[in-house]
Amino acid sequence: MQINISGHHVDISPSLRDYVTNKLDRLNRHHDHITNTDVTLIVDKLEQKAEATVHVSGADLFANSVSTDMYAAIDSLTDKLDRQLIKYKEKLRNHR
C-alpha cells in the first residue's frame, strides 16, 4: 500500500509521518487490495483535521476527523477507515 501524506498549514515531521504510516498499516489486516491512500493533515486556528481517501479495488473510501490534538485526530481517522473497510468487505462477501 502506498501512502501519500500532505500537510496544509503544517509541516509533516518524520515522527508524524511514521505515526500515520504505522496507524494506516493496520488497515491491511482487513483488506488486501488497497492500492494507495491519500492523507491530508490540516491545521486551522484551534482545530487539527485529518482527512484520508483509501483507494480500494472497486471503491474509494473517505473519512475525516477533527480534534484539538493531531494525534487524536489521526487515531479517530484510522478507526473510521477501519470500520468502513470492514463494512465494505462484508458487503462484497454478501454480494457473491
Buried (B, 14 or more C-beta within 10 A) or exposed (E): BEBEBEBEEBEEEEEBBEBBBEBBEEBEEBBEEBEEBBBBBBBEEEEBBBBBBBBBEEEEBEBBBBBEEBBBBBBBBBBBBBEBBBEBBEEBEEEE
